Amino acid sequence: MAMTIELTAHSTVEITEVIELEVGGHYCLPYGVYSLHVLNGVAWVTSQAEDHILECGDELTIPRQPHAVIVSAVDRQPLRFEMHRR
């Protein structure tokens, strides 16, 4: 499984990472508050026993949680998404 991460700092408060997952790949978000924006593919996000399906262009804000948040690539093409950490 290949994963690509690009890291840029927009300010002292927010960090943006671009993450790419191969088909069937998974990524566990580090602890924090996030906004996800899907750039390509389809993401299945599991957060506190809630599932969200995000398609290209969709965004989701995830508040700080005590449990892991998992992002999975569930389409026939790689998933590429921006993760804005606050």
C-alpha atoms as one frame of an Amber mdcrd trajectory, in Angstrom:
protein
   0.000   0.000   0.000   1.420   3.376  -1.008   0.624   6.531   0.891   1.768
  10.029   0.003   1.690  12.906   2.488   2.351  16.555   1.591   2.595  18.930
   4.538   2.119  22.702   4.377   1.579  25.272   7.114  -0.942  28.012   6.277
  -0.596  29.723   9.632   0.534  29.005  13.149  -2.920  27.583  13.904  -3.776
  25.321  10.954  -1.754  22.627   9.176  -2.872  21.069   5.895  -1.810  17.607
   4.811  -2.660  16.025   1.462  -2.980  12.268   1.831  -3.307   9.708  -0.943
  -4.437   6.127  -0.329  -4.436   3.243  -2.782  -7.724   1.422  -3.349  -8.589
  -0.477  -0.153  -6.092   1.543   1.906  -6.796   2.943   5.378  -5.492   5.913
   7.367  -5.930   6.567  11.092  -6.197  10.297  11.848  -3.960  11.522  14.658
  -5.746  12.977  17.690  -7.141  16.467  17.028  -9.816  18.547  15.331  -9.988
  18.121  11.560 -11.701  19.230   8.437 -11.468  16.749   5.544 -11.892  17.706
   1.889 -11.958  14.942  -0.747  -9.957  15.843  -3.862 -10.321  12.524  -5.724
 -12.044   9.185  -5.125 -14.489   8.183  -2.394 -13.735   8.155   1.348 -15.437
   6.102   4.037 -14.873   7.877   7.367 -15.638   6.037  10.611 -15.864   8.323
  13.612 -17.326   7.343  17.012 -19.425   4.548  15.484 -20.752   6.903  12.777
 -19.973   6.289   9.122 -19.705   9.023   6.500 -19.261   8.504   2.757 -17.538
  11.471   1.108 -17.188  11.902  -2.642 -14.980  14.257  -4.633 -15.619  17.837
  -3.455 -17.285  16.832  -0.164 -16.065  18.175   3.184 -16.498  16.952   6.752
 -15.533  18.570  10.064 -14.528  16.124  12.780 -14.380  17.397  16.382 -11.781
  16.148  18.871 -12.720  12.594  19.872 -11.529  10.016  22.386 -11.527   7.258
  19.749  -9.628   6.728  16.523 -11.035   8.138  13.283 -10.406   5.881  10.273
 -10.458   7.023   6.635 -10.693   4.307   3.963 -10.445   4.428   0.159 -13.558
   2.647  -1.122 -13.763   3.435  -4.830 -12.060   1.928  -7.873  -9.516   4.732
  -7.886  -7.063   6.047  -5.283  -8.374   8.422  -2.636  -6.767  11.840  -2.299
  -7.916  14.190   0.449  -6.828  17.300   2.315  -6.766  17.123   6.075  -6.824
  20.507   7.827  -5.667  20.134  11.429  -6.476  22.852  13.957
